[in-house]
Amino acid sequence: MREIFDAYQFVGCHSKFFDRMMTRADLPARLLLKFFWGLDEQAYQKFLTQAFAGIPENFSGRLLEVPVGTGVLSLPVCKNLDGAEIFCVDCSDKMLDAAKLRAEQMNLRGVKFILGDVGNLPFADNFFDLVLSINGFHVFGDKIAAWSETRRVLKRGGIFCGCMYIKGENCRTDFFVKNFCEPNGFFSPPYETFASLKEFLSNRYSRAEVSHVESFAGFICVK
């Protein structure tokens, strides 16, 4: 857990590079996403659509995002949710600082940024209408606690959605994860496959839809 924390403190301190990568902002970022993740422009757009497909149009309930990271992907989406009450949680204060700054630059007010652990969320049972997790479950060290807590705080009939890395879809990506992401604390095994994730979520939620673009699975679940 300490290695993961340190890794994302580092990312938070160098958020501009991270954000360029996540948004395909320049040629080096586009080349790296294509080479290591198989995400060319078309696949990247499918990845984004898949990641946020679970948020209903004009959603106006209470939303939790965990982890928020720098907010580079999610905060532009949150800006369009005028009626929503939004809580963003991350275990890294440096990542939260980057997300807060982004929100200020976007003139996005009313979002609550909270330093916290997904394995011990500071919210009551059945508190949220929607829980969003973008690229979180391949990072979390205690995945059992993370699955449990994200479900606990979700209302019955609420939506759990987002995306995560899955193994077995792209050999180059799997090699990169094992030999770079894991040793540097950016990812934490074990990882789901497409089949195991679909089965797992189907057993925990009343309805679960799982898709994938290359090595990223998207999920939309109803409690």
C-alpha positions in Angstrom: 0.0 0.0 0.0 2.9 2.4 0.8 4.4 1.8 -2.6 1.1 2.6 -4.3 0.6 5.7 -2.2 4.2 6.9 -3.0 3.6 6.2 -6.7 0.5 8.4 -6.9 2.0 11.1 -4.8 4.7 11.3 -7.5 2.1 11.3 -10.2 0.3 14.1 -8.4 3.4 16.2 -8.4 3.9 15.6 -12.1 0.3 15.8 -13.1 0.9 17.7 -16.4 2.7 14.7 -17.9 0.0 12.3 -16.6 -2.8 14.5 -17.9 -1.2 14.7 -21.4 -1.0 11.0 -21.5 -4.6 10.4 -20.4 -5.9 12.9 -23.0 -3.7 12.0 -25.9 -2.7 15.7 -25.9 0.4 15.4 -28.0 2.3 13.0 -30.4 4.4 11.2 -27.7 1.3 10.6 -25.7 -0.6 9.2 -28.7 2.3 7.0 -29.6 2.6 5.6 -26.1 -1.1 4.9 -25.8 -1.1 3.1 -29.1 2.0 1.1 -28.5 1.4 0.0 -24.9 -2.4 0.1 -24.6 -3.5 -0.5 -28.1 -5.5 2.8 -28.0 -5.5 4.6 -31.3 -7.8 7.5 -31.8 -10.9 5.4 -32.6 -10.2 3.0 -29.7 -9.5 5.9 -27.3 -12.9 7.5 -28.1 -14.6 4.2 -27.5 -12.7 3.9 -24.2 -14.0 7.3 -23.0 -17.5 6.5 -24.1 -17.4 3.2 -22.3 -15.9 4.7 -19.1 -18.8 7.2 -18.6 -21.7 5.3 -20.2 -23.3 4.5 -16.9 -24.0 8.1 -16.0 -27.6 8.9 -17.0 -28.2 12.0 -19.1 -29.2 14.9 -16.8 -28.2 12.9 -13.7 -29.1 15.0 -10.6 -28.5 12.7 -7.7 -25.6 12.2 -5.3 -22.4 10.9 -7.0 -19.2 9.5 -5.6 -16.1 9.3 -7.7 -13.3 7.1 -6.3 -10.5 7.6 -7.1 -10.7 11.0 -8.7 -7.0 11.2 -9.6 -6.3 14.6 -11.2 -9.9 14.7 -12.5 -8.6 15.1 -16.1 -11.2 12.7 -17.5 -14.0 13.0 -15.1 -14.3 16.7 -14.1 -15.3 17.8 -17.7 -18.1 15.2 -17.4 -19.1 16.5 -13.9 -19.3 20.0 -15.2 -22.3 19.0 -17.3 -24.1 17.5 -14.3 -25.7 20.7 -13.0 -28.1 19.1 -10.6 -25.7 16.6 -9.1 -24.1 16.6 -5.7 -20.6 15.4 -6.3 -18.0 13.9 -3.9 -14.5 13.1 -5.1 -12.2 10.9 -3.0 -8.6 10.0 -3.4 -5.9 8.6 -1.0 -3.2 11.0 -2.5 -3.3 14.6 -1.3 -1.1 15.5 -4.3 -3.7 14.0 -6.7 -6.5 15.9 -4.9 -4.5 19.1 -5.1 -4.3 18.7 -8.9 -8.0 17.9 -9.1 -9.0 20.9 -7.0 -6.8 23.2 -9.2 -8.5 21.7 -12.3 -11.9 22.3 -10.8 -11.0 26.0 -10.0 -9.7 26.5 -13.6 -12.9 25.1 -14.9 -15.0 27.3 -12.6 -16.5 24.1 -11.3 -18.0 24.9 -7.9 -19.7 22.7 -5.3 -17.6 19.6 -5.8 -16.4 18.1 -2.5 -12.8 16.8 -2.5 -12.1 14.4 0.3 -8.8 12.6 1.3 -9.8 9.1 2.0 -9.3 5.3 1.5 -11.7 3.4 -0.8 -11.4 0.5 1.6 -12.9 2.6 4.4 -15.1 5.2 2.9 -16.3 8.0 5.3 -20.0 7.7 4.2 -23.1 6.1 5.6 -24.7 3.0 4.0 -26.9 3.6 1.0 -25.7 7.2 0.7 -25.1 7.6 -3.1 -27.2 7.3 -6.2 -24.2 6.6 -8.3 -20.6 5.4 -7.6 -18.1 6.0 -10.4 -14.6 4.5 -10.5 -12.3 5.3 -13.4 -9.2 3.2 -13.6 -9.3 2.4 -9.9 -9.7 -1.3 -9.3 -6.4 -2.3 -11.0 -4.7 0.1 -8.5 -6.4 -0.6 -5.2 -4.3 -2.8 -2.9 -7.2 -4.2 -0.9 -9.6 -5.1 -3.7 -12.0 -7.0 -1.4 -12.5 -4.0 0.8 -12.8 -1.7 -2.3 -15.5 -3.9 -3.8 -17.3 -4.1 -0.5 -17.2 -0.4 0.3 -18.3 0.9 -3.1 -21.3 -1.4 -2.9 -22.1 -0.5 0.7 -22.4 3.2 0.1 -24.6 2.8 -2.9 -28.4 3.0 -2.6 -30.5 0.0 -3.7 -31.3 0.7 -7.3 -28.2 2.9 -7.6 -25.6 2.7 -10.3 -22.0 1.5 -10.0 -20.0 2.2 -13.2 -16.6 3.0 -14.6 -13.6 1.2 -16.1 -10.6 -0.8 -15.2 -7.7 -2.8 -16.7 -8.3 -6.4 -17.4 -5.6 -9.0 -18.3 -5.7 -11.3 -21.3 -6.8 -9.0 -24.0 -3.5 -7.5 -25.3 -0.1 -9.3 -24.7 1.9 -6.1 -25.1 -0.3 -4.4 -22.5 0.0 -7.3 -20.1 3.8 -7.3 -20.4 3.9 -3.5 -19.8 1.7 -3.8 -16.7 3.7 -6.7 -15.2 7.1 -5.2 -16.0 6.6 -1.5 -15.5 3.3 -0.6 -13.8 3.5 -3.2 -11.0 7.2 -2.7 -10.0 6.6 1.1 -9.9 3.5 0.9 -7.7 1.0 2.1 -10.4 -0.9 -1.2 -10.6 -1.6 -3.8 -8.0 -2.4 -7.5 -8.7 -4.4 -9.7 -8.9 -6.3 -8.6 -12.0 -9.6 -9.7 -13.4 -10.2 -11.1 -16.9 -13.2 -10.0 -19.0 -14.9 -13.3 -18.1 -14.1 -13.2 -14.4 -15.1 -9.6 -14.0 -18.5 -10.2 -15.7 -19.1 -13.2 -13.5 -18.0 -11.4 -10.3 -20.2 -8.3 -10.9 -23.2 -10.4 -12.0 -23.0 -12.2 -8.6 -22.9 -8.9 -6.6 -25.4 -6.7 -8.4 -29.0 -7.2 -9.7 -27.8 -6.2 -13.2 -24.3 -6.0 -14.6 -23.2 -5.0 -18.1 -19.5 -5.4 -19.0 -17.8 -4.4 -22.2 -14.2 -3.9 -23.1 -12.0 -1.8 -25.5 -8.6 -3.5 -25.7 -7.4 -4.1 -22.1 -10.0 -1.7 -20.5 -13.3 -3.1 -19.3 -16.3 -0.8 -18.8 -19.0 -1.8 -16.4 -22.5 -0.6 -15.6 -24.1 -2.2 -12.6 -27.4 -1.7 -10.7 -27.6 -2.6 -7.0 
